[in-house]
Amino acid sequence: MGHSVTPTFRVEFTEGRTFPQYIGFNCAAWQTKYAGRPTNENLAKYVEAYHESLKPGNTNWHLCKSASHIPYWNKARIIRQKTGEIVAEWNAPAFMVV
């Protein structure tokens, strides 16, 4: 039988738009093995990769189709689960070209 493991870090993000028909999530586990240490630079790379995945034909294009818009993030932060400490933060620029 398996067991549950609470990740050390989580990523929280906001999209900036709210649509009742969009059913998504606003939190994910930060996977150090794949994304690296939880730093501002690695978080920026993570967000950039997510935004790239939303383009037509890419992995998360289905999210855009179901939401009827492209759900780009405008804020993201990595939080240490045990203490609630924010260890990294990313804010979208005023005008973001993706």
HUBELGI-V250531 format. One line per field, one symbol per residue. phi: phi as a letter, one per 40 degrees, with the letter a starting at -180 (. if undefined). A space follows every 10 residues. Layout:
# HUBELGI-V250531
phi->???
This chain:
# HUBELGI-V250531
phi->.cacbcccbb bbabcgbbbd ccbbbbaacc cddbbgccbd cccccccccc cccccdgcdb dccccccgac cccbaaabbc dcbgccbaab bccdbbbb
